[in-house]
Amino acid sequence: MPAHGHAPNEADALFEQIFLTTEGRADPYPLYDRLRQIRPVHRAKLGVWALTRYDDCWAAMRDPRFGKDYAQQIEQRFGPEWRRHPSLTAGEHSMLNTSGPEHMRLRKLVVKAFTPRTIENLKPVIARVVNQLLDPVAEAGGGNVLEAVGFPLPVTIIGEMLGVPEADRAQFRVLVRDLVAIFEMQPTAAQMASADAGQLAIRAYFLALIAEKRQAPGDDLLSRLALVDVDGDRLTDDELVTLASLLFAAGFETTTNLFGNGLLALLRHPQQMAALRGDPSLFANLPDELLRYDGSVQLVNRLTEASVDVGGVTIPAGEQVFALLGAGNRDPARYPQPDRLDVTRTDVQPLTFGGGVHFCLGAALARAEIEITFRTLLARFDEIGLDGDQPTFQDRLALRGLTGLDVVCRPSSHRGAGATAAPATAVARSSVAAAPAERGLRPRAGDTDADLRWRAALRRRIETEPAHQESVPVRTGDRLAATVALLLTNTLFERCTRDELEQLAATAYPMTFEPGDLLCAEGAASPECYIVQEGQAVVTIGRKGAGTIHEHDVVGERGVLLDTVRSATVTAVTHMITYAISRERLRAVVDGNAAARDSMLAEMRRRYDSANAPR
């Protein structure tokens, strides 16, 4: 590829300007663009790879060969004595930084708090809180709306969900802002000291609150987590503190920043604000366009567990990879005129919420908060403008946000229906898939045929060439034991021996799907089946609906157990996390263990009868 022929010196200079200079962090987008042009897959002198194309970033978050190894990643950036910093050690077992069964164990505890029904029920609450927060802004004719609305709205919602008392919430604005400095490439000694102090204060607070919840539980998520059993074990205080800290901080920090970044973008593009006023249906797509245009999360960090070919460039196993989401969101190969804010843009799939097994749990909540806030803001104020000096961004890259946003505004002469939540409208997915066919990475979501071929090839590689440098690693040790424990939670495998479970677990790996993706296609081969850990799918046979797939169901096992082609098409309707199980290994179990075979066939018939029973 010609772009790769450019001397790496310019690319290194761009990388360092983006990460290590105040000017680059303040406005990284032109630098992203130039880096994408000359070296879209670049290994920086600082020892990390940078991906800047949309498709590469998207695939890296969904491809099971890109994983997490927090200790190795942190040691590379902070040195061998990184454990001296409580701000760094606190993240080692965080849901954000783990993978495999350990990650799913924690994620499954909280995912039900963010279901579509829960978010739908929260929308009137969000609208009421937004209006209450805007009342003093209207009386004053403006103010710093980042502090008046952008922070208190999401912290109120997530605080109520978790059970953090209202009087305690404000302190976290500074504590979390100090703590997130650890996400930067080279935080200063002073920033690390503040981050450590922030972490210690947050830990002390949640330890005390958890003790209260254990003694006098309430109707909130933290109380439920404090009392829940996980496979017979209760969460430890350390696990609870880590989980509560992540949910609370992530629940407001990114949304606060998105509100500020988004409102500033609209104020700088008044024609787009006018378009929203003229066509309120555009509010449904607004959150995704704001996330794409100037999202609050600019990058995610992964570690290659195998050698991966990315656009003709081989990234070896064991390498740290930064997927620069802010760069991918402005990739002209994915979005026409990407540097232009366009609220009429359709088929917007921002990278900002991450992807794969680490897709943001609170994505639907954040979208609802942003849509309702902007809908209400524009309904209540006929004019909104910047007040005083131009706003400035905090001096950081990973979590991009303003220091403040002062506005003047003139209230509307009427309060119309725009002040309440409107039903979301579906947006058709573009037919332009165009994921490069032979790049080694998983194809873009929506490219069904290419994805089916890619998954089959990945399965063949681990089963026939497990030592191949591009194969998903065979699981051993603790990872094997954790995957066996995951299989044991599913009744399909209850009659398997320990050795058989280890054989199945050794080549099992996570596989995620987006709405519209096909897990299985009727009449196709059956190289693997999928254990659903999160999400929903619909089953169709001969184009007729035949049922719905949920958590703990197994998809595609019928073709494997009966040694035939797929009998149905299974299509994801939500973000899904599954574990892929080898056809050949499951067939070996069935052929060698009659008790397991009969149990699996009985379980399969039970599930199919249940799915087809009158409702």
C-alpha positions in Angstrom: 0.0 0.0 0.0 1.6 3.4 -1.0 0.7 5.1 2.2 2.9 2.6 4.1 5.9 3.7 2.1 6.1 7.1 3.8 9.0 7.4 6.2 8.0 6.6 9.7 9.6 9.8 11.1 6.6 11.9 10.1 4.2 9.4 11.6 6.1 9.2 14.8 6.1 13.0 15.0 2.3 13.1 14.4 1.8 10.4 17.1 3.9 12.3 19.7 2.1 15.6 18.8 -1.3 13.9 19.3 -0.4 12.3 22.6 2.3 14.5 24.1 1.5 18.1 23.3 -1.1 20.4 24.6 -1.9 21.7 21.1 -2.3 18.2 19.7 -4.6 17.0 22.5 -6.7 20.2 22.1 -7.4 19.5 18.5 -6.3 16.0 17.4 -8.5 15.7 14.3 -6.2 17.2 11.6 -3.4 15.1 13.0 -5.5 12.0 13.0 -6.3 12.7 9.4 -2.7 13.1 8.3 -1.6 10.0 10.2 -4.4 8.0 8.5 -3.2 9.2 5.1 0.4 8.3 5.5 0.5 5.3 7.9 -3.0 4.1 8.9 -1.4 1.2 10.8 1.7 2.6 12.6 4.0 1.3 15.3 5.2 4.3 17.3 8.6 4.7 18.9 6.8 4.7 22.2 6.1 1.0 21.6 2.4 0.9 20.8 0.5 0.5 17.5 -2.0 3.1 16.3 -5.0 2.3 14.1 -6.8 5.2 12.5 -9.2 3.7 9.9 -12.8 3.1 10.9 -12.8 -0.5 9.7 -9.6 -1.4 11.5 -10.8 0.2 14.8 -14.1 -1.5 14.6 -12.6 -4.9 13.8 -10.0 -4.7 16.5 -12.8 -4.3 19.1 -14.7 -7.4 17.8 -11.9 -9.7 16.8 -11.2 -12.3 19.6 -7.4 -12.1 18.8 -7.4 -8.6 20.3 -7.7 -9.0 24.1 -6.7 -7.5 27.4 -3.7 -8.1 29.6 -3.9 -5.2 32.0 -0.7 -5.9 33.9 1.4 -6.2 30.8 -0.2 -3.1 29.2 0.3 -1.0 32.3 3.8 -2.1 32.9 4.8 -1.2 29.4 3.5 2.3 29.9 4.4 3.0 33.6 7.3 0.7 34.3 7.8 -2.3 36.7 6.9 -0.4 39.8 3.4 0.6 38.7 1.8 -1.3 41.6 2.9 1.5 43.9 0.1 3.6 42.5 -3.4 2.7 43.9 -4.9 4.4 40.9 -3.4 1.7 38.7 -3.8 -1.3 40.9 -7.5 -0.6 41.3 -8.1 -1.3 37.6 -6.5 -4.7 37.5 -9.7 -6.6 38.1 -12.1 -4.0 36.8 -14.7 -5.1 34.3 -13.2 -2.5 32.0 -9.8 -4.3 31.9 -10.6 -8.0 32.1 -11.6 -10.4 29.4 -13.0 -13.9 29.1 -15.2 -15.5 31.8 -13.9 -13.1 34.5 -15.3 -10.2 32.5 -18.6 -12.0 31.8 -19.0 -12.9 35.4 -19.0 -9.3 36.4 -20.9 -8.0 33.3 -23.8 -10.3 33.8 -24.4 -9.0 37.3 -25.1 -5.5 36.0 -26.3 -5.8 32.4 -30.0 -6.3 33.5 -29.9 -2.8 35.0 -29.5 -1.4 31.5 -32.1 -3.3 29.5 -34.2 -1.4 26.9 -37.2 -1.6 29.1 -35.3 -0.1 32.0 -34.1 2.8 29.8 -37.5 3.3 28.4 -39.0 3.6 31.9 -36.2 6.1 32.8 -37.0 8.5 30.0 -39.8 10.4 31.8 -37.5 10.7 34.8 -34.7 12.1 32.6 -37.0 14.6 31.0 -38.2 15.8 34.5 -34.6 16.2 35.8 -33.5 18.1 32.7 -36.4 20.5 33.0 -35.6 21.0 36.7 -31.9 21.7 35.9 -32.8 24.1 33.1 -35.2 26.2 35.3 -32.4 28.3 37.0 -30.6 28.6 33.6 -33.7 30.1 32.2 -34.1 32.5 35.1 -30.4 33.6 34.9 -30.5 33.9 31.1 -27.6 31.5 30.7 -24.6 30.3 32.7 -22.1 27.5 32.7 -24.4 24.7 31.4 -21.7 22.1 31.7 -21.9 22.5 35.4 -25.6 23.4 35.6 -26.8 20.5 33.4 -24.0 18.4 31.8 -22.8 17.1 35.1 -25.8 17.0 37.4 -28.1 15.2 34.9 -26.1 11.9 34.4 -24.8 11.9 38.0 -28.4 12.1 39.2 -29.6 9.3 37.0 -26.7 6.9 37.7 -26.7 8.0 41.4 -30.3 7.0 41.8 -29.8 3.7 40.0 -26.8 2.8 42.2 -28.1 4.2 45.4 -25.5 7.0 46.0 -27.1 9.6 48.2 -27.7 13.0 46.5 -25.6 14.9 49.0 -22.5 12.7 48.2 -22.5 13.0 44.5 -20.9 16.4 43.8 -17.5 15.4 45.3 -17.0 12.9 42.5 -16.8 15.6 39.9 -13.2 16.4 40.9 -12.2 13.0 42.2 -13.1 11.3 38.9 -11.5 14.1 36.8 -8.3 13.6 38.7 -8.4 9.8 38.5 -8.9 9.5 34.7 -5.4 11.1 34.2 -4.2 7.5 34.3 -5.7 6.9 30.8 -3.2 9.4 29.3 0.0 8.3 27.6 2.4 10.0 30.0 0.7 11.6 33.0 2.9 13.8 35.1 4.0 13.0 38.7 1.6 15.6 40.0 -1.3 14.1 38.0 -0.4 10.6 39.3 -0.4 11.9 42.8 -3.9 13.4 42.3 -5.1 10.3 40.7 -3.9 8.1 43.6 -5.5 10.5 46.1 -8.7 10.4 44.1 -8.7 6.6 44.0 -8.2 6.3 47.7 -11.0 8.7 48.4 -13.4 6.9 46.1 -12.5 3.5 47.6 -13.0 4.7 51.1 -16.4 6.2 50.2 -17.7 3.0 48.5 -16.4 0.7 51.3 -18.4 2.7 53.8 -21.5 2.8 51.5 -21.3 -0.9 50.8 -21.2 -1.6 54.5 -24.4 0.4 54.9 -26.1 -1.4 52.1 -25.2 -4.8 53.6 -26.8 -3.7 56.9 -29.8 -1.9 55.4 -30.3 -2.7 51.8 -32.5 -0.4 49.6 -34.1 -0.7 46.2 -31.0 0.1 44.3 -28.3 -1.7 42.2 -25.6 -1.4 44.8 -27.7 -3.1 47.5 -28.6 -5.9 45.1 -24.9 -6.4 44.2 -23.9 -6.4 47.9 -26.3 -9.3 48.6 -26.1 -11.3 45.4 -24.5 -14.7 45.2 -22.3 -15.5 42.1 -22.0 -19.3 41.6 -22.3 -19.6 45.4 -19.9 -16.9 46.2 -20.7 -13.3 47.2 -18.7 -10.5 45.6 -15.9 -9.4 47.8 -15.7 -5.8 49.0 -12.8 -5.2 46.6 -14.9 -6.5 43.7 -17.9 -4.4 44.8 -15.8 -1.2 45.2 -14.2 -1.7 41.8 -17.6 -2.4 40.1 -19.4 0.5 41.8 -16.6 2.9 41.1 -16.6 2.0 37.4 -20.4 2.2 37.0 -20.7 5.5 38.8 -17.7 7.2 37.2 -18.5 5.9 33.7 -22.2 6.8 34.2 -21.5 10.5 34.3 -18.0 11.4 33.1 -18.4 10.5 29.5 -22.0 11.8 29.2 -21.0 15.1 30.8 -18.2 15.5 28.3 -20.5 14.5 25.4 -23.0 17.0 26.3 -20.4 19.8 26.4 -18.7 18.7 23.2 -22.0 18.3 21.4 -23.5 21.6 22.4 -20.3 23.4 21.4 -20.4 21.7 18.0 -24.0 22.8 17.5 -23.2 26.4 18.6 -20.4 26.4 16.0 -22.8 25.0 13.4 -25.9 27.1 13.8 -27.4 25.7 10.6 -27.5 22.3 12.2 -29.2 23.6 15.2 -31.8 25.3 12.9 -32.3 21.9 11.1 -33.1 20.3 14.5 -35.6 23.0 15.3 -37.2 22.6 11.8 -37.4 18.8 12.0 -37.7 17.3 15.5 -37.4 13.8 14.1 -33.7 14.4 13.7 -33.2 14.3 17.4 -33.4 10.5 17.3 -30.1 10.4 15.4 -28.4 13.3 17.1 -26.6 11.4 19.8 -24.8 9.2 17.3 -23.7 12.1 15.1 -22.4 14.0 18.2 -20.6 10.8 19.3 -19.1 10.5 15.8 -18.2 14.2 15.4 -16.5 14.9 18.7 -16.9 11.9 21.1 -15.7 11.9 24.6 -13.8 8.6 24.3 -11.0 9.0 21.8 -9.3 5.6 22.1 -9.3 2.0 23.4 -6.4 -0.2 24.3 -6.0 -3.8 23.2 -3.2 -6.5 23.2 -2.8 -8.9 20.3 -3.1 -12.5 21.5 -2.0 -13.7 18.0 -0.3 -12.3 15.0 -2.9 -10.2 13.0 -2.7 -8.9 9.5 -4.2 -5.4 9.3 -4.3 -4.0 5.8 -1.1 -5.7 4.7 0.7 -4.9 7.9 1.4 -7.7 10.4 1.1 -6.9 14.1 2.8 -9.7 16.0 1.3 -11.3 19.1 1.9 -9.6 22.4 1.8 -6.0 21.0 -0.2 -3.1 22.5 -2.6 -1.6 20.1 -4.4 1.8 20.4 -7.6 1.9 18.3 -8.0 5.7 17.8 -11.8 5.9 17.8 -11.8 9.7 17.2 -9.8 9.1 14.1 -12.0 6.2 12.9 -15.1 8.3 13.4 -13.7 10.9 11.0 -12.6 8.4 8.3 -13.7 9.7 4.9 -13.8 6.1 3.6 -16.7 5.5 6.1 -18.4 8.9 6.2 -18.6 11.5 3.4 -17.3 14.9 4.6 -16.4 13.5 8.0 -15.2 16.9 9.4 -18.7 18.3 8.9 -21.3 18.1 11.6 -24.4 16.8 9.9 -27.5 16.1 11.9 -29.3 14.6 8.8 -26.6 12.0 8.4 -27.9 8.4 8.4 -26.2 5.1 9.0 -24.1 6.5 11.7 -22.4 3.8 13.8 -20.0 5.6 16.0 -17.0 3.8 17.5 -17.2 5.8 20.7 -19.1 3.2 22.8 -16.5 0.6 22.0 -17.4 -2.9 20.7 -17.2 -6.6 21.1 -17.3 -7.9 24.7 -16.5 -4.5 26.0 -19.3 -2.6 24.3 -20.5 0.1 26.7 -23.3 -1.2 29.0 -24.7 2.3 29.4 -24.9 3.2 25.7 -28.7 3.2 25.5 -28.8 5.3 28.7 -26.3 7.9 27.4 -28.2 8.1 24.1 -31.4 8.7 25.9 -29.9 11.4 28.2 -28.4 13.2 25.3 -31.4 13.1 23.0 -33.8 14.2 25.7 -31.5 17.0 27.0 -31.0 18.5 23.5 -34.6 18.1 22.6 -35.6 19.9 25.8 -32.9 22.6 25.5 -33.9 23.6 22.1 -37.6 23.5 23.0 -37.1 25.8 26.0 -34.8 28.4 24.4 -35.3 30.2 21.1 -31.8 31.5 21.1 -28.6 29.9 22.6 -25.2 31.4 22.1 -21.6 31.4 23.5 -20.9 33.8 26.2 -17.4 35.3 26.7 -14.2 33.6 25.6 -14.0 30.6 23.4 -14.4 27.4 25.5 -11.2 25.3 26.1 -10.7 21.6 26.3 -9.2 19.9 29.3 -5.6 19.0 28.6 -6.1 15.3 28.0 -6.8 13.1 25.0 -8.3 9.7 26.1 -11.4 11.3 27.6 -12.1 14.5 25.7 -14.1 17.2 27.4 -14.4 20.9 28.0 -13.4 22.8 31.1 -16.7 24.7 31.0 -19.3 26.0 28.6 -20.8 29.5 29.3 -23.9 30.4 27.2 -26.5 33.1 27.0 -30.0 32.0 26.1 -33.5 33.4 25.6 -36.4 31.3 26.8 -39.0 30.3 24.3 -42.4 32.0 24.5 -44.0 28.6 24.7 -43.2 25.1 26.1 -44.2 22.6 23.5 -44.0 18.8 23.2 -40.3 19.0 22.5 -39.6 19.1 26.2 -40.5 15.4 26.5 -38.9 12.3 25.2 -40.0 11.3 21.7 -40.1 7.7 20.5 -37.0 6.7 18.7 -37.2 6.2 15.0 -35.4 3.3 13.2 -32.6 4.2 10.8 -32.0 1.9 7.9 -28.5 0.4 7.7 -26.6 1.4 4.6 -26.0 -1.3 2.1 -22.4 -0.1 1.6 -20.5 -2.6 3.6 -17.2 -2.7 1.7 -15.1 -4.3 4.4 -11.8 -5.4 2.8 -12.0 -9.1 2.1 -8.5 -10.3 2.8 -7.1 -8.1 5.6 -7.2 -10.7 8.3 -9.5 -8.6 10.5 -13.1 -9.5 11.1 -15.3 -7.8 8.5 -17.5 -4.8 9.3 -20.8 -5.5 11.0 -23.5 -6.0 8.3 -21.2 -7.8 5.8 -22.9 -11.1 6.4 -21.3 -13.4 3.8 -17.8 -12.1 4.6 -18.4 -12.5 8.3 -19.6 -16.1 8.0 -16.6 -17.0 5.9 -14.2 -15.2 8.3 -15.6 -17.0 11.4 -15.4 -20.4 9.6 -11.7 -19.7 8.7 -10.9 -18.6 12.2 -12.4 -21.8 13.5 -10.5 -24.0 11.0 -7.3 -22.3 12.0 -7.6 -23.0 15.8 -8.7 -26.6 15.2 -6.2 -27.6 12.5 -3.3 -25.2 13.0 -3.4 -24.1 16.6 0.3 -23.1 16.5 -0.4 -20.8 13.5 0.7 -17.2 14.4 -2.8 -15.9 13.4 -4.8 -18.4 15.4 -6.7 -17.6 18.6 -4.5 -19.1 21.4 -5.6 -22.4 22.8 -6.8 -21.9 26.4 -4.7 -23.3 29.2 -4.3 -22.9 32.9 -6.5 -20.4 34.7 -8.2 -19.3 31.4 -9.1 -22.9 30.6 -10.5 -23.4 34.1 -12.6 -20.3 33.9 -14.0 -21.3 30.5 -14.9 -24.8 31.9 -16.7 -23.0 34.7 -18.6 -21.0 32.2 -19.7 -24.2 30.3 -20.8 -25.7 33.5 -23.4 -23.0 33.9 -25.2 -24.3 30.8 -27.4 -27.4 31.2 -26.5 -28.6 27.7 -23.1 -29.7 29.0 -24.2 -31.1 32.4 -23.4 -34.8 31.5 -20.0 -34.1 30.1 -16.9 -35.3 31.9 -14.2 -32.9 33.2 -11.9 -34.0 30.4 -14.6 -33.4 27.8 -15.4 -30.0 29.1 -11.7 -29.1 29.0 -11.6 -30.3 25.4 -14.5 -28.0 24.5 -13.2 -25.1 26.5 -9.7 -25.2 25.0 -10.8 -23.8 21.7 -13.8 -21.8 22.9 -13.5 -18.0 22.4 -15.8 -15.0 22.7 -17.7 -13.9 19.6 -19.9 -10.8 19.5 -22.7 -9.7 17.1 -24.4 -6.5 16.3 -28.1 -6.0 15.5 -28.7 -7.4 12.0 -25.8 -9.8 12.1 -26.4 -13.5 11.3 -25.2 -16.0 13.9 -26.4 -18.9 11.7 -27.8 -19.1 8.1 -30.3 -21.7 7.2 -28.8 -24.4 5.0 -25.2 -23.3 5.7 -22.5 -25.5 7.2 -22.2 -25.8 11.0 -18.6 -25.2 12.0 -19.5 -24.1 15.6 -22.3 -23.3 17.9 -22.7 -20.3 20.3 -23.5 -20.1 24.0 -25.4 -16.8 24.5 -24.0 -14.7 27.4 -25.8 -11.5 26.7 -28.4 -10.2 24.2 -31.2 -11.4 22.0 -31.7 -12.9 18.6 -34.7 -14.1 16.5 -35.0 -17.5 14.8 -36.5 -17.9 11.4 -37.2 -21.1 9.4 -38.2 -20.6 5.8 -38.6 -16.9 6.4 -41.1 -17.5 9.2 -40.5 -16.6 12.8 -39.8 -19.6 14.9 -38.7 -18.1 18.3 -36.4 -15.9 20.2 -32.9 -16.6 21.6 -31.9 -15.2 25.0 -29.2 -15.4 27.6 -28.0 -19.0 28.4 -29.5 -20.4 25.2 -27.3 -22.2 22.7 -27.4 -21.3 19.1 -26.6 -23.6 16.2 -26.2 -26.8 18.3 -28.9 -28.7 16.3 -26.8 -28.8 13.1 -23.8 -29.9 15.1 -25.5 -32.6 17.2 -27.4 -34.0 14.3 -24.4 -33.7 12.0 -26.2 -31.7 9.4 -26.5 -28.2 8.0 -28.1 -25.3 9.8 -31.8 -25.7 10.2 -32.6 -22.1 10.9 -31.4 -18.5 10.4 -30.6 -16.7 13.7 -30.3 -12.9 13.5 -29.1 -10.7 16.4 -31.6 -8.0 17.4 -29.4 -6.5 20.1 -25.7 -6.4 20.8 -24.8 -10.0 21.7 -21.9 -11.6 23.5 -21.5 -15.4 22.9 -18.9 -18.1 23.3 -18.1 -20.1 20.1 -17.8 -23.9 20.6 -16.1 -26.2 18.0 -18.3 -28.5 16.0 -15.6 -31.1 15.7 -15.0 -31.2 19.5 -18.7 -31.3 20.3 -19.1 -34.1 17.8 -16.3 -36.0 19.5 -18.1 -35.7 22.8 -21.4 -36.9 21.3 -19.7 -39.8 19.6 -17.8 -40.9 22.6 -20.2 -40.3 25.5 -23.7 -41.8 25.0 -25.0 -40.2 28.3 -23.9 -36.8 27.2 -25.3 -37.3 23.7 -28.7 -38.3 25.0 -28.7 -35.5 27.5 -27.9 -32.9 24.9 -30.5 -34.2 22.4 -33.1 -34.1 25.2 -32.1 -30.6 26.2 -32.2 -29.5 22.5 -35.7 -31.0 22.0 -36.9 -29.4 25.3 -35.7 -26.0 24.1 -37.2 -26.4 20.7 -40.5 -27.6 22.1 -40.5 -24.6 24.5 -39.8 -22.2 21.7 -42.6 -23.5 19.6 -45.2 -23.9 22.4 -48.3 -21.6 22.2 -47.9 -18.4 24.0 
